[in-house]
Amino acid sequence: PTPEQQQNALRRAFLDRLKGKARTGKDTEFWADYIDENQDEEPCYWILHAVRQYPFNVMWPELKKADPELGEPLFEPWFRRLYDALRGEAETK
């Protein structure tokens, strides 16, 4: 695989992991802290970069296009809370 394919696979795997956390109602603050503390890892950096660059109402439709499963109603509120928590952490740095 090309470096870009590897990068996309890492992102997809991390997004799948977060979807699993959303399904089980895991604490978004914990995952926001995890992402913030591990921003040297590509998937965490990717999420932080997107959160810092785009409002939720721009980012979320793009994520749903890339992963239609995110259209399930349970995901948007969880990812919105994660986004808001990450935005809060970005603003304090």
Sine and cosine of phi, psi and omega as CSV:
sin_phi,cos_phi,sin_psi,cos_psi,sin_omega,cos_omega
0.00,0.00,0.52,-0.85,0.05,-1.00
-0.96,0.30,0.31,-0.95,0.07,-1.00
-0.84,0.55,-0.61,0.79,0.03,-1.00
-0.91,0.42,-0.64,0.77,0.04,-1.00
-0.91,0.41,-0.63,0.78,0.04,-1.00
-0.90,0.43,-0.69,0.73,0.01,-1.00
-0.88,0.48,-0.71,0.70,0.02,-1.00
-0.90,0.43,-0.60,0.80,0.04,-1.00
-0.91,0.42,-0.65,0.76,0.04,-1.00
-0.90,0.44,-0.67,0.74,0.01,-1.00
-0.89,0.45,-0.72,0.70,-0.01,-1.00
-0.87,0.49,-0.70,0.71,-0.01,-1.00
-0.89,0.46,-0.65,0.76,0.00,-1.00
-0.94,0.33,-0.63,0.77,0.06,-1.00
-0.88,0.47,-0.65,0.76,0.06,-1.00
-0.89,0.47,-0.63,0.78,0.04,-1.00
-0.89,0.46,-0.70,0.71,0.02,-1.00
-0.91,0.42,-0.59,0.81,0.06,-1.00
-0.88,0.47,-0.62,0.78,0.06,-1.00
-0.89,0.46,-0.64,0.77,0.03,-1.00
-0.92,0.40,-0.63,0.78,0.03,-1.00
-0.90,0.44,-0.68,0.73,-0.01,-1.00
-0.86,0.51,-0.57,0.82,-0.05,-1.00
-0.99,-0.13,0.13,0.99,0.09,-1.00
0.93,0.36,0.52,0.86,0.01,-1.00
-0.91,0.41,0.39,-0.92,-0.07,-1.00
-0.92,0.39,0.86,-0.50,-0.01,-1.00
-0.93,0.36,-0.50,0.86,0.03,-1.00
-0.88,0.47,-0.65,0.76,0.04,-1.00
-0.86,0.51,-0.73,0.69,-0.06,-1.00
-0.95,0.32,-0.52,0.86,0.11,-0.99
-0.90,0.43,-0.69,0.72,0.05,-1.00
-0.88,0.47,-0.68,0.73,0.00,-1.00
-0.86,0.51,-0.74,0.67,-0.02,-1.00
-0.89,0.46,-0.70,0.72,-0.01,-1.00
-0.89,0.45,-0.67,0.74,-0.04,-1.00
-0.96,0.29,-0.33,0.94,-0.07,-1.00
-0.89,-0.46,0.52,0.86,-0.06,-1.00
-0.93,0.38,-0.13,0.99,0.11,-0.99
-0.98,0.22,-0.20,0.98,0.09,-1.00
-1.00,0.01,0.71,-0.71,-0.14,-0.99
-0.79,0.62,-0.76,0.66,-0.04,-1.00
-0.89,0.46,-0.59,0.81,0.02,-1.00
-0.94,0.35,-0.68,0.74,0.05,-1.00
-0.86,0.50,-0.69,0.72,0.00,-1.00
-0.84,0.54,-0.72,0.69,-0.01,-1.00
-0.91,0.41,-0.74,0.68,0.00,-1.00
-0.87,0.50,-0.67,0.74,0.01,-1.00
-0.87,0.49,-0.71,0.70,0.00,-1.00
-0.89,0.45,-0.68,0.73,-0.01,-1.00
-0.89,0.45,-0.63,0.78,-0.01,-1.00
-0.96,0.28,-0.43,0.90,-0.09,-1.00
-1.00,-0.05,-0.51,0.86,-0.20,-0.98
-0.77,-0.64,0.60,-0.80,0.17,-0.99
-0.93,0.36,0.40,-0.92,-0.03,-1.00
-0.83,0.55,-0.66,0.75,-0.06,-1.00
-0.94,0.35,-0.17,0.98,0.12,-0.99
-1.00,-0.10,-0.70,0.71,-0.07,-1.00
-0.94,0.35,-0.68,0.73,-0.12,-0.99
-0.88,0.48,-0.74,0.67,0.04,-1.00
-0.86,0.51,-0.58,0.81,0.02,-1.00
-0.92,0.39,-0.65,0.76,0.05,-1.00
-0.90,0.44,-0.64,0.76,0.01,-1.00
-0.92,0.40,-0.55,0.84,0.07,-1.00
-0.91,0.42,-0.65,0.76,-0.02,-1.00
-0.96,0.29,-0.50,0.86,-0.03,-1.00
-0.63,-0.77,1.00,0.01,-0.06,-1.00
-0.84,0.54,-0.40,0.92,0.03,-1.00
-0.86,0.51,-0.43,0.90,0.03,-1.00
-0.91,0.41,-0.18,0.98,0.07,-1.00
-0.95,0.31,-0.22,0.98,0.05,-1.00
-0.88,0.47,0.68,-0.74,-0.12,-0.99
-0.84,0.54,-0.46,0.89,-0.06,-1.00
-0.94,0.33,-0.36,0.93,-0.12,-0.99
-0.98,0.19,-0.68,0.73,-0.12,-0.99
-0.85,0.53,-0.73,0.69,0.00,-1.00
-0.88,0.47,-0.62,0.78,-0.02,-1.00
-0.92,0.39,-0.73,0.68,0.00,-1.00
-0.93,0.37,-0.50,0.87,0.08,-1.00
-0.90,0.43,-0.69,0.72,0.03,-1.00
-0.90,0.44,-0.64,0.77,0.05,-1.00
-0.89,0.46,-0.72,0.69,0.03,-1.00
-0.84,0.54,-0.76,0.65,-0.02,-1.00
-0.88,0.48,-0.65,0.76,0.03,-1.00
-0.91,0.42,-0.67,0.74,0.02,-1.00
-0.92,0.38,-0.61,0.79,0.05,-1.00
-0.89,0.45,-0.66,0.75,0.03,-1.00
-0.88,0.47,-0.67,0.75,0.01,-1.00
-0.93,0.37,-0.61,0.80,-0.01,-1.00
-0.91,0.41,-0.58,0.82,-0.04,-1.00
-0.96,0.28,-0.37,0.93,-0.01,-1.00
-1.00,0.01,-0.06,1.00,-0.02,-1.00
-0.99,-0.13,0.00,0.00,0.00,0.00
